[in-house]
């Protein structure tokens, strides 16, 4: 229990340090909620990238049993990320932000830590999307080869 309290104290201290640079503008609560959500999604996105890398290797090596075992955890992470993205969008809409670009401009001024984390998340998500597209091409090519063999 002492370790847990020490961890909570460190986590709280870390959160406070992250927001020392945030001015107390009218959206300070929004920035905190966004940061919490982004900080949850960063490790989940890294985990998704790892799964996608494993998926690619399984496809390339035609280890379809491993590929099948990756689908469930990948789907679960994607659902979590989608849920969090929708929650972030709802927060932004409620705060009166209509576009990501204008929100990031405001965050750059009032919550640069959040803006940086947000951009990092977007960059990691782009990497996942690119790897997923490669995996889809490999899977489609494999299906085409399988279909041509069955028609011989």
Backbone bond lengths (Angstrom), bond angles and torsions (degrees), N, CA, C in turn:
res aa  C-N    CA-C-N  psi(-1)  N-CA   C-N-CA  omega(-1)  CA-C   N-CA-C  phi
1 X - - - 1.438 - - 1.524 110.68 -
2 X 1.323 117.64 -34.66 1.462 121.11 178.47 1.522 109.88 -64.60
3 X 1.340 116.17 -41.16 1.456 120.14 178.88 1.518 110.03 -61.64
4 X 1.325 116.13 -41.77 1.450 120.83 179.59 1.525 110.91 -61.36
5 X 1.344 117.37 -43.91 1.460 120.93 177.87 1.515 111.00 -63.70
6 X 1.332 117.16 -40.17 1.461 120.35 178.32 1.517 110.08 -63.75
7 X 1.316 117.22 -41.06 1.463 121.35 178.54 1.518 110.06 -64.10
8 X 1.337 116.97 -44.40 1.464 120.28 178.75 1.514 111.35 -62.62
9 X 1.328 117.29 -39.28 1.453 120.95 178.63 1.520 109.97 -64.29
10 X 1.341 116.95 -44.20 1.457 120.18 178.80 1.523 111.05 -64.12
11 X 1.329 116.89 -41.35 1.454 120.54 179.21 1.519 110.34 -62.88
12 X 1.317 117.10 -45.34 1.457 121.09 178.36 1.513 110.72 -62.34
13 X 1.331 116.87 -43.86 1.455 120.69 179.03 1.522 110.22 -61.90
14 X 1.341 116.50 -42.29 1.456 120.78 179.28 1.528 110.33 -61.43
15 X 1.328 116.95 -44.18 1.460 120.46 179.33 1.523 111.18 -62.26
16 X 1.316 116.41 -41.04 1.462 119.07 178.58 1.520 110.98 -64.43
17 X 1.340 117.31 -42.37 1.458 120.63 178.56 1.523 110.85 -62.50
18 X 1.303 118.05 -37.10 1.461 121.84 -179.60 1.519 110.87 -62.83
19 X 1.322 116.75 -27.03 1.453 119.79 -174.24 1.523 114.17 -108.92
20 X 1.309 116.80 11.24 1.463 118.16 176.56 1.527 111.01 -61.92
21 X 1.330 116.28 -29.48 1.460 119.98 -177.58 1.522 112.56 -86.57
22 X 1.312 117.34 -8.55 1.463 119.58 -178.66 1.519 109.63 -80.64
23 X 1.314 114.51 125.26 1.458 117.97 176.63 1.523 108.15 -75.35
24 X 1.280 115.84 159.94 1.457 120.25 -178.73 1.530 109.15 -86.27
25 X 1.333 115.68 61.92 1.459 119.01 176.31 1.518 108.57 -78.25
26 X 1.314 115.82 179.84 1.468 119.52 -175.26 1.525 112.98 -68.26
27 X 1.328 117.53 -12.45 1.456 120.90 -178.08 1.523 113.48 -108.18
28 X 1.339 117.62 19.38 1.467 118.86 -175.14 1.533 112.72 -59.36
29 X 1.323 118.22 -35.07 1.465 120.60 177.80 1.538 110.40 -68.31
30 X 1.319 116.15 -38.43 1.457 120.82 176.59 1.528 110.53 -59.11
31 X 1.340 116.55 -45.46 1.468 120.02 -178.38 1.526 110.44 -62.10
32 X 1.313 116.75 -40.01 1.469 119.91 178.84 1.534 111.45 -64.64
33 X 1.323 116.29 -43.72 1.469 119.83 179.97 1.530 110.71 -66.24
34 X 1.324 116.42 -41.33 1.462 120.03 177.49 1.519 110.90 -62.18
35 X 1.315 115.87 -43.73 1.465 119.41 -179.54 1.523 110.63 -63.17
36 X 1.323 117.12 -42.71 1.474 119.91 178.21 1.531 110.25 -58.91
37 X 1.318 116.07 -44.89 1.462 120.66 -179.24 1.533 110.95 -65.03
38 X 1.301 116.78 -44.35 1.469 121.18 -179.66 1.525 109.89 -64.61
39 X 1.326 116.96 -41.33 1.463 120.10 -179.86 1.527 111.44 -65.42
40 X 1.326 117.88 -27.34 1.469 121.24 173.72 1.524 110.68 -72.97
41 X 1.323 115.81 -38.06 1.464 120.31 -174.46 1.524 113.82 -79.80
42 X 1.315 118.72 -24.27 1.462 119.39 179.76 1.531 112.59 -60.58
43 X 1.334 119.54 -51.17 1.474 117.90 177.86 1.527 112.48 -68.21
44 X 1.324 117.63 -32.59 1.466 119.87 177.88 1.527 110.33 -65.56
45 X 1.320 116.66 -38.34 1.461 120.75 178.56 1.528 110.33 -69.10
46 X 1.315 117.23 -38.11 1.470 120.26 175.66 1.525 110.04 -63.37
47 X 1.314 116.55 -40.12 1.466 120.98 178.07 1.532 110.18 -65.09
48 X 1.323 116.67 -39.36 1.466 121.04 177.53 1.530 109.73 -62.47
49 X 1.313 117.57 -42.97 1.459 121.13 179.12 1.530 110.32 -60.88
50 X 1.315 116.23 -41.66 1.467 120.39 177.55 1.524 110.81 -61.26
51 X 1.324 116.63 -45.12 1.465 120.24 178.55 1.529 111.51 -63.21
52 X 1.319 116.39 -40.91 1.461 119.83 178.70 1.530 110.94 -64.91
53 X 1.323 116.85 -36.90 1.468 120.53 176.51 1.527 110.42 -65.07
54 X 1.331 116.42 -42.40 1.466 120.60 176.99 1.524 110.50 -64.61
55 X 1.311 115.77 -38.64 1.456 120.94 178.29 1.531 110.28 -62.42
56 X 1.310 116.85 -44.69 1.464 120.55 179.15 1.528 110.62 -59.90
57 X 1.321 115.90 -46.26 1.459 120.02 179.80 1.528 110.38 -61.07
58 X 1.323 117.06 -43.32 1.470 120.82 179.95 1.524 110.59 -63.42
59 X 1.323 117.26 -39.77 1.463 120.49 178.15 1.525 111.26 -66.51
60 X 1.315 115.86 -44.77 1.469 120.02 -179.45 1.522 111.76 -63.09
61 X 1.331 116.06 -36.43 1.468 120.94 -178.20 1.534 112.13 -92.34
62 X 1.320 115.53 3.54 1.474 122.37 -179.60 1.527 111.95 55.16
63 X 1.298 115.69 41.00 1.469 121.66 176.52 1.534 107.18 -100.12
64 X 1.308 114.60 79.19 1.451 121.20 -171.28 1.521 113.71 -70.37
65 X 1.328 117.10 -22.94 1.465 119.59 176.03 1.532 109.79 -67.60
66 X 1.320 116.70 -41.01 1.471 120.49 177.05 1.521 109.53 -66.46
67 X 1.332 115.99 -42.94 1.464 121.31 177.76 1.530 110.37 -55.69
68 X 1.316 116.93 -46.65 1.473 121.43 -179.60 1.527 111.72 -62.12
69 X 1.330 116.49 -35.99 1.471 120.69 -179.46 1.526 112.45 -71.54
70 X 1.308 117.50 -18.94 1.476 121.75 -178.93 1.527 110.78 -84.33
71 X 1.306 117.29 -27.06 1.466 121.45 -173.39 1.528 112.55 -57.73
72 X 1.324 118.38 -46.31 1.471 121.44 -178.09 1.524 113.22 -61.11
73 X 1.350 118.15 -55.46 1.466 119.12 179.10 1.531 112.89 -60.89
74 X 1.338 116.66 -36.21 1.468 120.42 178.85 1.525 109.99 -63.64
75 X 1.315 116.22 -45.14 1.467 120.96 179.72 1.531 110.80 -61.64
76 X 1.326 116.74 -41.21 1.461 121.42 -179.67 1.544 111.02 -63.15
77 X 1.327 116.56 -43.96 1.470 120.10 179.07 1.517 110.24 -65.50
78 X 1.331 116.80 -42.59 1.465 120.12 178.77 1.522 111.54 -60.68
79 X 1.323 117.45 -39.86 1.464 120.92 178.01 1.529 110.49 -64.25
80 X 1.336 116.44 -42.02 1.468 120.44 178.71 1.528 110.34 -63.03
81 X 1.324 116.58 -45.50 1.467 120.49 -179.63 1.526 111.15 -64.19
82 X 1.321 116.62 -40.36 1.465 120.74 178.71 1.524 110.68 -64.49
83 X 1.327 116.13 -43.64 1.473 120.57 178.42 1.537 110.19 -59.50
84 X 1.329 116.47 -46.90 1.468 120.13 -179.15 1.528 111.78 -65.55
85 X 1.330 117.09 -37.30 1.469 120.56 178.32 1.527 110.48 -64.71
86 X 1.334 116.43 -41.29 1.464 119.89 177.45 1.524 111.21 -64.90
87 X 1.320 116.95 -39.62 1.470 120.68 178.83 1.528 110.07 -64.90
88 X 1.344 116.68 -41.25 1.474 119.74 177.37 1.525 110.68 -62.68
89 X 1.331 116.18 -43.11 1.459 119.74 179.72 1.523 110.96 -62.22
90 X 1.313 116.41 -39.57 1.461 120.42 178.32 1.536 110.17 -63.88
91 X 1.325 116.98 -43.15 1.468 120.40 177.04 1.524 110.82 -58.73
92 X 1.320 115.97 -44.55 1.464 120.54 -179.03 1.521 111.35 -64.80
93 X 1.320 116.15 -43.46 1.470 119.97 178.33 1.522 111.29 -61.70
94 X 1.334 116.78 -43.12 1.464 120.82 179.71 1.522 111.74 -64.10
95 X 1.341 116.09 -30.47 1.469 120.28 179.53 1.528 111.68 -84.81
96 X 1.329 117.25 -2.09 1.456 120.78 176.53 1.521 114.91 91.36
97 X 1.313 117.70 10.83 1.461 120.43 177.18 1.522 109.07 -88.93
98 X 1.333 115.38 131.06 1.457 119.88 -176.54 1.519 113.96 -105.25
99 X 1.318 117.42 -21.23 1.462 119.04 -178.41 1.524 109.97 -137.17
100 X 1.317 113.92 152.88 1.455 119.41 178.90 1.524 110.64 -64.88
101 X 1.321 116.47 -38.24 1.476 120.69 -177.96 1.537 111.06 -61.78
102 X 1.326 117.02 -46.50 1.475 119.18 -179.30 1.525 110.99 -68.80
103 X 1.322 116.07 -34.52 1.461 119.87 178.27 1.523 110.00 -65.50
104 X 1.328 116.63 -44.36 1.467 120.05 179.71 1.523 111.42 -64.40
105 X 1.318 117.51 -37.25 1.469 120.49 177.00 1.530 110.38 -61.85
106 X 1.312 116.29 -43.42 1.466 120.58 178.64 1.528 110.05 -67.37
107 X 1.321 116.46 -41.58 1.472 120.33 178.81 1.526 110.73 -63.87
108 X 1.323 117.90 -37.58 1.468 120.62 177.13 1.527 111.19 -56.00
109 X 1.310 115.97 -36.26 1.470 120.92 -178.25 1.529 111.67 -81.55
110 X 1.325 116.57 -48.63 1.465 121.25 -171.01 1.527 115.05 -98.62
111 X 1.315 116.76 -21.74 1.467 120.26 -177.62 1.530 109.61 -148.65
112 X 1.323 117.13 67.43 1.469 119.73 -176.28 1.528 113.70 -60.39
113 X 1.317 117.17 -29.84 1.466 120.41 177.47 1.531 109.88 -63.12
114 X 1.312 116.27 -41.66 1.460 121.56 179.31 1.528 109.62 -67.69
115 X 1.323 116.83 -43.70 1.464 120.39 179.97 1.525 110.88 -60.46
116 X 1.315 116.78 -41.71 1.468 120.84 179.11 1.525 110.92 -64.77
117 X 1.321 116.98 -45.76 1.466 121.02 179.49 1.527 110.51 -64.09
118 X 1.310 116.64 -38.73 1.453 121.91 179.82 1.532 110.50 -62.74
119 X 1.325 115.51 -44.95 1.470 119.75 178.17 1.528 111.22 -64.80
120 X 1.324 115.61 -38.02 1.469 119.35 177.74 1.530 110.00 -62.91
121 X 1.323 116.68 -44.04 1.461 120.75 178.24 1.534 110.43 -61.35
122 X 1.319 117.14 -43.67 1.465 120.71 179.32 1.528 110.78 -62.03
123 X 1.318 116.12 -40.17 1.463 120.68 178.72 1.528 111.16 -65.25
124 X 1.325 117.15 -43.42 1.465 120.96 178.29 1.528 110.92 -65.70
125 X 1.313 116.38 -38.22 1.457 120.30 179.13 1.531 110.12 -65.12
126 X 1.332 117.02 -39.67 1.461 121.28 177.32 1.522 110.76 -61.41
127 X 1.325 116.96 -41.70 1.469 120.60 176.89 1.530 110.69 -60.09
128 X 1.320 116.56 -41.81 1.471 120.65 178.92 1.530 110.58 -64.45
129 X 1.321 117.07 -43.32 1.459 120.49 179.96 1.530 111.14 -62.48
130 X 1.322 116.39 -41.99 1.468 120.15 179.43 1.523 111.00 -63.47
131 X 1.323 116.75 -44.32 1.462 120.24 179.43 1.524 110.93 -66.47
132 X 1.321 117.12 -37.59 1.454 120.85 177.43 1.531 110.70 -62.76
133 X 1.329 117.43 -39.51 1.462 120.99 177.83 1.528 110.90 -63.13
134 X 1.328 117.32 -40.21 1.465 121.11 176.64 1.527 109.39 -61.78
135 X 1.322 116.01 -45.48 1.468 120.38 179.70 1.527 111.37 -60.62
136 X 1.325 116.48 -40.49 1.459 120.10 178.80 1.527 110.84 -63.55
137 X 1.334 116.96 -41.13 1.473 119.80 178.35 1.530 110.74 -63.09
138 X 1.318 116.62 -42.24 1.476 120.18 178.66 1.526 109.77 -63.31
139 X 1.324 116.77 -45.26 1.470 120.92 -179.53 1.527 110.72 -63.28
140 X 1.330 117.41 -42.16 1.462 120.80 178.79 1.527 111.42 -64.63
141 X 1.315 116.43 -42.07 1.463 120.54 178.54 1.536 109.75 -62.91
142 X 1.317 116.42 -41.53 1.465 120.89 178.53 1.523 110.45 -62.33
143 X 1.340 116.99 -41.95 1.464 121.08 177.98 1.523 111.15 -62.75
144 X 1.341 116.86 -42.67 1.467 120.95 179.27 1.525 111.20 -61.33
145 X 1.324 116.20 -42.85 1.461 120.57 178.89 1.525 109.63 -64.12
146 X 1.308 116.69 -43.21 1.467 120.72 179.96 1.521 110.96 -63.07
147 X 1.319 117.33 -40.89 1.467 121.24 179.33 1.519 110.15 -65.65
148 X 1.355 117.86 -42.87 1.464 119.21 179.91 1.514 111.99 -64.66
149 X 1.321 117.92 -33.79 1.465 119.78 177.26 1.524 111.96 -68.92
150 X 1.316 116.67 -33.57 1.459 119.19 -178.88 1.529 111.86 -75.12
151 X 1.348 117.05 -18.92 1.463 120.81 179.73 1.525 112.72 -94.16
152 X 1.310 118.24 3.35 1.471 120.45 -179.88 1.491 112.39 -79.11
